Amino acid sequence: MNLFETIRIALNGLATNRLRAVLTTLGIIIGVGAVIALVSLGRGVENYISGQFEALGSNVLFVFSAPPATGSENGIQPITTVEAEDLANPTIAPSIQQIALEYQIGGTVIAGSKRTVIPISGVTPNFSEVRNWVTREGAFITQSDLDSSSRVAVLGTTIVDRLFGSKDLNPIGQQVRINGFVFNVIGVLEERASGFFGDENDVVFIPLTTAQTRLSKSRTRDGGYQVSVFHVQARSKEVMDSAVNEINAYLSTAHNIEFRGEEDFQIINQADLLTSLGRITGVLTAFLALIASISLLVGGIGIMNIMLVSVTERTREIGLRKAVGARGLDIMSQFLIESVVLSILGGLIGVALGWVGTLIGGVLAPDLELSVTLDAILLATIVSSAVGIIFGLYPAGRAARMRPIDALRFE
Amino acid sequence: MFNWFSKNGKHKTEPERPTERRVVIDVQDVTKVYKMGEVEVHALRGVSLQIYEGEVVSIMGPSGSGKSTLMNILGCLDQPSSGIYRLDGVDVSVMPEQDLARIRNKKIGFVFQSFNLLKRTSALRQVELPLIYGGTSGRGKKARAALEAVGLGQRLDHLPSELSGGQQQRVAIARALVNEPAMILADEPTGNLDSRSGTEVMQIFQSLNREKGMTTVFVTHDPWIARHTQRVIMLRDGIIIADREVANPLIAGEVERPSEAEELEGLFRDAYYGGKKEEYN
């Protein structure tokens, strides 16, 4: 009795009851399809989010003022231009390449009859390099703009749309009023795809000094100007941790921080953010897979149920096979192969279904790069054949243990 | 007419047998006890018999006589509680189920009352089944030969649903003899057939015996079947009450089976309650 014959007999057994075989398989089809589709969805979201973070620049740190963990908001010493200049000195912080500064103020922007209220960012010229902002038309803010605190503005496409009626217009040379002051538009930013952080085209950049001196009076006690965020570019990905330590050490001294937890600033390492976010999305994916696995389990129980019915129904056949010389093992493998064939077949159809589901998902959410990976297919195949074996074992064992006389006498 | 056992009155003595014939079935003091909960049912209470190579024997007895139990034991489908059963020289009374399966495969051909063919399986495939489980090679050729031997050479690809009852039983016979067993065990083989098909089936059994010397054991309660065999073993309440040779076994098809009216002749009063009168005479 070879395997080939056993498989042939098992397939024959299935072929005699096609509709039932298909319905039984449905549980596995749905289960595997759900696992494949949901896992690739979860992966897609994971990749999307990490892609968004990587677009920020993988060696960028953010430093901003924040209330200390142990105290109140009172008495916070803001981070300043002077501190940034110190940190940019390689003898103080050798791991830091450069620091782009951003000072945010609330602003009302008016062009003609249209107006919009939006945070205005005063930035340094290197902001465009550190944060990958490219101009579509015109130029970004230059050092001479900064030196002369000139009233020039670079607009995001959403702002252009809101103020001039279309985001494709070229408003260079036009004038806008920001908080009452007239600014010349010198550049329009390249449009960025909206993503995890919302619409990033909703920005107005002006020179940092203009924001600090003309739109707001933000001098601090030490003679520097207040800054909202340091966008710190480390020399490489590898020295991110030492960059964090250097900033921490410097600012703690500058702000007279004596104990841990009293820091009135916060440093966000993008890699850390990415890791913790990756952990969250990983859990999400695992959770989706778990839910889908429940339907696989249900499918397995369905197979077991039908196999038990089938064994009972075919008691006489089992009796006859035993009478003409089938051993328990032959009967066992016949029924086991039936259930494995059912579940593998279901698994394959389920993979196809999951694939189709993924393709549809890709059409519905083009931002997510959804793809069925080989490991998902392998997993589904292995799991579904395991389901076939596990849930087929009991019915097959029952068939194998039948005594031939009882089986032959069965009505 | 119904006294079809030898009439020489020797029924208490051992019948004479040619000593050179080989014993195929050797049963010695076999008992079978079933436990039905608390109650023990003694289905066989000590049965001894020998069946020789080439014999055609029927085992008869009413329901509950132990005839089915004896058949199960002879067919290695069940094992005796005590006693010894040698089949073709091999002691099979205590043997693991796995080895019994092999014995059934190689030594015994079963023919059942309800044919027991597999659904949606061609005649050829049905006959190949014992060869598959026996791991025999050249299956197609052997199965075809067996089907030709029962006159179904033209029906190899037919499904059971496309065959008459008699043809189905002939497929079953082909399946029984395809492994060249030591004996064929037939359990009421004509029970589900009309008389013409039944006669055909009996003709096949008889020709197998005549041409190939096939040892055949019928388990039946139909005296008409028994009349076609050479020897009748009668059971009642778990013991053999008679084991006798048939004086003149019938050849299937030569004599028409008597109707019930003929068999029960002399039983009736003259009163007539219905039916066509000429049918009763």
Boltz contact constraints between the chains, C-beta under 6 A:
constraints:
  - contact:
      token1: [A, 1]
      token2: [B, 133]
      max_distance: 6.0
  - contact:
      token1: [A, 1]
      token2: [B, 135]
      max_distance: 6.0
  - contact:
      token1: [A, 5]
      token2: [B, 132]
      max_distance: 6.0
  - contact:
      token1: [A, 16]
      token2: [B, 119]
      max_distance: 6.0
  - contact:
      token1: [A, 16]
      token2: [B, 120]
      max_distance: 6.0
  - contact:
      token1: [A, 320]
      token2: [B, 116]
      max_distance: 6.0
  - contact:
      token1: [A, 323]
      token2: [B, 110]
      max_distance: 6.0
  - contact:
      token1: [A, 324]
      token2: [B, 129]
      max_distance: 6.0
  - contact:
      token1: [A, 324]
      token2: [B, 130]
      max_distance: 6.0
  - contact:
      token1: [A, 325]
      token2: [B, 101]
      max_distance: 6.0
  - contact:
      token1: [A, 325]
      token2: [B, 104]
      max_distance: 6.0
  - contact:
      token1: [A, 325]
      token2: [B, 105]
      max_distance: 6.0
  - contact:
      token1: [A, 325]
      token2: [B, 130]
      max_distance: 6.0
  - contact:
      token1: [A, 325]
      token2: [B, 133]
      max_distance: 6.0
  - contact:
      token1: [A, 325]
      token2: [B, 134]
      max_distance: 6.0
  - contact:
      token1: [A, 326]
      token2: [B, 133]
      max_distance: 6.0
  - contact:
      token1: [A, 327]
      token2: [B, 98]
      max_distance: 6.0
  - contact:
      token1: [A, 327]
      token2: [B, 101]
      max_distance: 6.0
  - contact:
      token1: [A, 404]
      token2: [B, 77]
      max_distance: 6.0
  - contact:
      token1: [A, 405]
      token2: [B, 72]
      max_distance: 6.0
  - contact:
      token1: [A, 405]
      token2: [B, 77]
      max_distance: 6.0
  - contact:
      token1: [A, 405]
      token2: [B, 78]
      max_distance: 6.0
